[in-house]
Amino acid sequence: MPDQAPWSELVVAQVRQQSRLVASRSIQPLKIINPAAPASPACHAVLASYGGGLLAGDSIRLRVRCEEASRLLLSTQANTRIFKSLDSRPAEQLTEGYVAENALVVVLPDPLVPQAASRYRQVQHWHLAQSATLLLADWWHAGRTDAGEKFAFTTFATELRVHVAGRLALLDRFALRPAEHLATSQATFGPYHSALSIYLVGPPAGAQFRRLAAALRQLPPPGQTDLHASLAGRPLVVAVTQARPNVLLVRALGLSRQALAPVYQAMSAVLAEKELLGFNPLARKY
């Protein structure tokens, strides 16, 4: 795609003590939906795509801007399917986010599902003010596993960068080519078909960061005290790491999407607290 390709945009600001979507532009194949806000201080924006997925050559470019003290939940309408590439072109999603002082952004998408022979690339770059907080989930699935399709895609790559006050706080890259990397070997994913990463970045002394960090540290299933070979084959495995004082990282693997559902349920319950979003994202969705 040329550098001059247009970007979709959304801007959230405080209006009469509530966060509102004050500007929005959707460029195909992206469609931005702004459901009526519940009785809460947060704004909810839903990212959808025409046809429920991305075709080869599709490029979603999105800029997100959250003004001072605003709160945003960014979610998706359903799983994002990545359809097969017949001409070797990838589908891609590029996101740039700008989060001002004392703002909170929560990104909770449904899983990406790269189908057989698909190619996909995702890059997210978030710029946070010193007192801003970001909770971001990156979830993908091995394919249409209910139909027996597992790691049949051609390429899958994702990158996340987070800058805080202009300084790089987090860089995470992942790429997988199943034909080369033997995705189902015990050295990679083994029996697991669903992978979820959760990133929390914010001021360590901030009330929102501390509350979310406390909830994330409770995510490992009962009986899992550490990562060990004896955990192999469990429906759900979770690792929580304090990567830096202002960065908490969660990695989770599930035998299925349903196995990882408790992780989202636990996060959504905490986000319902009035100091955070003020509503339960899952309860509202379903």
Secondary structure, DSSP 8 states (H G I E B T S, - for coil): --TT---EEEEEEEETTEEEEEEEE--TTEEEE-----SSS-EEEEEEETTSEE-TT-EEEEEEEE-TT-EEEEEESS-EEE---SSS--EEEEEEEEE-TT-EEEEE---EEE-TT-EEEEEEEEEE-TT-EEEEEEEEESS-GGGT--S--SEEEEEEEEEETTEEEEEEEEEE-HHHH-TTSTTTTTT--EEEEEEEES-TTSHHHHHHHHHHHT-S-TT--S--GGGTT-SEEEEEEEEETTEEEEEEEESSHHHHHHHHHHHHHHHTSTTTTSS-HHHHH-
